[in-house]
Amino acid sequence: MAVDFLKHKWQKRLLTFFLIFVGLILILSFLVNLYWSPILAKKVRNVVLTSSDGLYKIDFSDAKLHIIRGEIDIYNIVLKPDTAVYNQRVKDHLAPNNLVELHVKRLILSHIHPFSLYFHHKLDIGQIILSQPELDVSYQLNHSKDTVTKDHRTIWQKMSKSLRSIHIGEISLSDVNFKYNDYSGHKLAISELKEMNLNATDLLIDSATQADKSRILYCRDIVAELNNYTGHSPNGLYSYKIKSLRLSTRTSKLTVVGLDLHPVKTSVFFEKSEKDRFDAHLDSLQISNFDYLTFHKYRLINASHLILSRGSLSLFTNPNKKPATTDKEKTYPNFGLKEIRADLNIDTIDASHINVSYTEIGKKSQKAGTITFNNSSGRFLNVTNNKAALQKNNISTVNLSSYFMNRSKLNVHLTFNLTDENLPFTYKGDLGPMDLSVLNPAIMPLGLIKINSGKLVRYEFDITGDNSVSKGKISLLYNDLKVTVLKADTVNDKLKHMTIASLYANLLVLKHDNPDKPGEIPRSFYVNYYRPKDYPFFKNIWHTLLTGIKPCVGLDEKMQKDVKNKMADMAIKKQQHQIKKEQRKQRRAERQQKRELKKQQKEQAALQ
C-alpha cells in the first residue's frame, strides 16, 4: 500500500512537504522552548516577589514549554518565605499570621497562551495540576486585625507593570501532604493531614477583581476535601476519625461526615488517667456562612449556623478520681466559652437526634448505674466570646428536648450570662408522665434504692443560680410510690434487700402520693442550695434538684435528721446485738470447754 502511495510524483512531493513542515515545527518548538523558558522563569519569580513585597521567593530546577500540546512542565518547585524579610516585618508589626512553604516535584500548566503573555502581558492558563505537593503552614498570632502598610496598593497594582492580568481556569492539588504548625499557644502544636485534595476555580487578578470581596484569594471557589482522616490524642487514650470533610469558599459551607472519638478500653483508660471517659459519634456536622478568610488570618470562628445531626455522647465518670482541691466553676458553660482560645461567634447551633448517656460507679455497691437522654434535640443561640458581639447581647439561650430514660418527654430552657464574673444562669423545665421503675438501672447501684411501684404525673423546676448558690421552686407530682432499701453484698457481688429498713421507709418516711389525696394542694419545695466548691456544673444541678425532690416525697430536713438518727440507732443496736451474740458464743465455748475438761478428769480417775 505504501509503495502504491509513493508511485506518483505529487504523492512524493506531498510527503516531502509534510516532513519538512513537521521538522520546522519541531525545530521551532525547540527554539521557542529555549527562548520562552528563561522568560517564563523571570516572569514567575518577578510576580511572586513583587506581589508578596519580597516576603516570598520561588525557584525551580527546569521549565519546558510544549507548544504543540499547549503545556508547560515545571520541575522541583520551592516556594518559601524570606526569613530576614519576615523578621523585619515582625519588628515593624507588619508580619502576617501565616507563613507558607510549598514543595512540588512537578507542576503542569495546560492550555496556556504564550503569545498572549509575550505580546499582551496577560498570563492565561487553562489548568494547573500539582501532584503530591508538600504544604507547610506556620501560624503565629502577630496581629488580630489587618495591618496598615505604607504601600496601599493591591496585588494587581503591584504586578501591573509586568502583567496586566492573571487568569487560571482551574488549580488542582491532589494527595496533599499538609503540615500545620501552631505557635500561638504555650507550646508548639503540630497537625499533619494526608489524602487531602484542594481545587480552586477561576482565579482572576486584574483591575476589575482586585477589590472583589466575593472571591477568596482571587478565586471564584476553593474546595478542600479530606477523606478517611484518623489520628490519636497525644496521651494515646483516644482515637479519632473523620470519614470526609468538605469546605467550599463560594458557598461558605463546611461539611463533616462521620466524626468519631473513641477511648481505649475502660479498664485501661482508668488505669492511666484520672479524668472522665468520653465516647462520641456524629453522623454529620455542617457550618453555614463560615467566614474562612478571617479564620485563616486570625483564627476567628464566625458562622451563622451550625447543624449537628444524629449521634451519641457517652460519659463514664472515673471511679479513681481524686477529690478536687480547686473550684470547679470552670466547668460552667459560660466560663468555658471565655476560656476558648479562638474568637468564637456562632449565631445558632441546632442539634437533633443525639443520644446522651451518663454512667457512674456507686461507691458502696461498686456497680455501674446509667441514666440516658434519648433522641435529644436542641437549639443554642448566641454562642460567642467575641467582645463586640457580647456588647450587643451577653445572654446565650438554650432550648432542649429529650426522652429521659427513653420514656418521658423532658423539656428544658436555659440561659447563661456570658459576661458576669459570678456566672449567672437559669434553667426551667418539665418532665412528663412515666413509670418510675424505669429509674432502677440508675438508682439501684447509685442510691441503693429500688422502686417497686410509682407513677410520675409531672415534674417541674424553675431555678436561678450562679457559681455560689441556686434558688427556685421544684414540684413533683406522683402516685403509689413504694420502694425497697438495698445494701451491697460484697461477698456474693449483689445487692440485698434490707427488710426492716424498707418497712420503715414505706410506713413512716415516704409519702406515697403527691398530693396526698385528690383535690388537695400538692407539696412543692423552694430550694436554696449552696454549691460546694468542688462540685462541677452538672453535679451542682443534680444536687440542687435532689434537694427539692426529697421534701416532695417526704424527706424534708426534719425527716432526714430523724431517718439518720433512726439509722444510727439501728446501727448501734445492731452493733450491740453483734457484741452480745459474740459474748454468748464465747460463754458457750467456755462452758463446752469446762465440760470437756471434767469429762477428761473423770476418765483419768476411772483408769487409776
Sequence and secondary structure as in RCSB ss.txt:
>XXXX:A:sequence
MAVDFLKHKWQKRLLTFFLIFVGLILILSFLVNLYWSPILAKKVRNVVLTSSDGLYKIDFSDAKLHIIRGEIDIY
NIVLKPDTAVYNQRVKDHLAPNNLVELHVKRLILSHIHPFSLYFHHKLDIGQIILSQPELDVSYQLNHSKDTVTK
DHRTIWQKMSKSLRSIHIGEISLSDVNFKYNDYSGHKLAISELKEMNLNATDLLIDSATQADKSRILYCRDIVAE
LNNYTGHSPNGLYSYKIKSLRLSTRTSKLTVVGLDLHPVKTSVFFEKSEKDRFDAHLDSLQISNFDYLTFHKYRL
INASHLILSRGSLSLFTNPNKKPATTDKEKTYPNFGLKEIRADLNIDTIDASHINVSYTEIGKKSQKAGTITFNN
SSGRFLNVTNNKAALQKNNISTVNLSSYFMNRSKLNVHLTFNLTDENLPFTYKGDLGPMDLSVLNPAIMPLGLIK
INSGKLVRYEFDITGDNSVSKGKISLLYNDLKVTVLKADTVNDKLKHMTIASLYANLLVLKHDNPDKPGEIPRSF
YVNYYRPKDYPFFKNIWHTLLTGIKPCVGLDEKMQKDVKNKMADMAIKKQQHQIKKEQRKQRRAERQQKRELKKQ
QKEQAALQ
>XXXX:A:secstr
 HHHHTTSHHHHHHHHHHHHHHHHHHHHHHHHHHHHHHHHHHHHHHHHHHHTTTSEEEE SEEEEETTTTEEEEE
EEEEEE HHHHHHHHHTT   SEEEEEEEEEEEEEEE HHHHHHH EEEEEEEEEES EEEEEE    SS    S
    HHHHHTTT SEEEEEEEEEEEEEEEEEE SSSS EEEEEEEEEEEEEEEEESTTTTT TTSBTTEEEEEEE
EEEEEEE TTSSEEEEEEEEEEETTTTEEEEEEEEEEES HHHHHHH SS EEEEEEEEEEEES  HHHHHHH E
EEEEEEEEEEEEEEEE  TT     S GGGGSHHHHHHH SSEEEEEEEEEEEEEEEEEEE TTT  EEEEEEEE
EEEEEEEEE  HHHHHH  EEEEEEEEEETTTEEEEEEEEEESS TT  EEEEEEE  EEGGGGHHHHHHHHSEE
EEEEEEEEEEEEEEE SSEEEEEEEEEEEEEEEEEEEEETTTTEEEE HHHHHHIIIII  SSBSSSTTS   EE
EEEEE  TT  HHHHHHHHHHHHHHHHTT  HHHHHHHHHHHHHHHHHHHHHHHHHHHHHHHHHHHHHHHHHHHH
HHHHHHH 
